Amino acid sequence: MGAGKNQVKEISMAKNFACMVSDRVTYDAVQIHGGFGYMREYLVERLYRDNRILSIGGGTQEIMKEIISKIILQ
Ligand SMILES: Cc1cc2nc3c(=O)[nH]c(=O)nc-3n(C[C@H](O)[C@H](O)[C@H](O)COP(=O)(O)OP(=O)(O)OC[C@H]3O[C@@H](n4cnc5c(N)ncnc54)[C@H](O)[C@@H]3O)c2cc1C
């Protein structure tokens, strides 16, 4: 799919963008549910909490930005 090209920059950008969208979606989901969104009994609280690992595991957002910057500045 990458036609033999190094796609690290694009992949890092895609990961950060997906994390940003996921942050926004889960934040809004809790907000829409109000107090219920904050309670452990409701799935939306779990989704909000689990979402946090996306920006940490498999490379943090800060490290992704560092990788992107280094490639752009090469
Ligand atoms: C539930 C869970 C599952 C995991 N599963 C796996 C797994 O299956 N395989 C695996 O290999 N790892 C796994 N990890 C580890 C995960 O990859 C690391 O937590 C992640 O890479 C961040 O490393 P750290 O926790 O040591 O944080 P640190 O490296 O201490 O970073 C802490 C903060 O400082 C920032 N930071 C660090 N260095 C810089 C820098 N140079 N410039 C700017 N900011 C910086 C980070 O972005 C972060 O915000 C898992 C972690 C969790 C919580």
The ligand as an ORCA input file, in Angstrom:
! r2SCAN-3c Opt
* xyz 0 1
  C      -2.735     -0.220     29.556
  C      -1.366     -0.121     28.913
  C      -1.004     -1.072     27.984
  C       0.261     -1.022     27.380
  N       0.580     -1.982     26.499
  C       1.786     -1.980     25.922
  C       2.188     -3.029     25.004
  O       1.418     -3.935     24.720
  N       3.416     -2.974     24.449
  C       4.291     -1.961     24.746
  O       5.413     -1.975     24.215
  N       3.964     -0.985     25.618
  C       2.742     -0.963     26.225
  N       2.409      0.034     27.111
  C       3.401      1.043     27.443
  C       3.192      2.308     26.631
  O       3.671      2.130     25.311
  C       3.913      3.438     27.376
  O       3.137      3.749     28.536
  C       4.103      4.645     26.494
  O       5.031      4.419     25.467
  C       4.562      5.869     27.302
  O       5.704      5.554     28.043
  P       5.738      5.855     29.604
  O       4.478      5.369     30.228
  O       7.043      5.356     30.103
  O       5.667      7.444     29.728
  P       6.895      8.426     29.625
  O       7.782      8.052     28.495
  O       7.458      8.611     30.987
  O       6.115      9.750     29.191
  C       5.360     10.538     30.119
  C       4.924     11.796     29.405
  O       6.061     12.543     28.973
  C       6.004     12.746     27.582
  N       7.324     12.672     26.980
  C       8.271     11.698     27.175
  N       9.359     11.919     26.430
  C       9.123     13.081     25.769
  C       9.871     13.838     24.830
  N      11.089     13.453     24.423
  N       9.317     14.972     24.339
  C       8.080     15.379     24.730
  N       7.317     14.699     25.609
  C       7.844     13.559     26.120
  C       5.122     11.630     27.036
  O       4.555     11.991     25.796
  C       4.096     11.518     28.146
  O       3.119     12.504     27.991
  C       1.164      0.024     27.713
  C       0.752      1.006     28.635
  C      -0.483      0.937     29.241
  C      -0.879      2.023     30.242
*
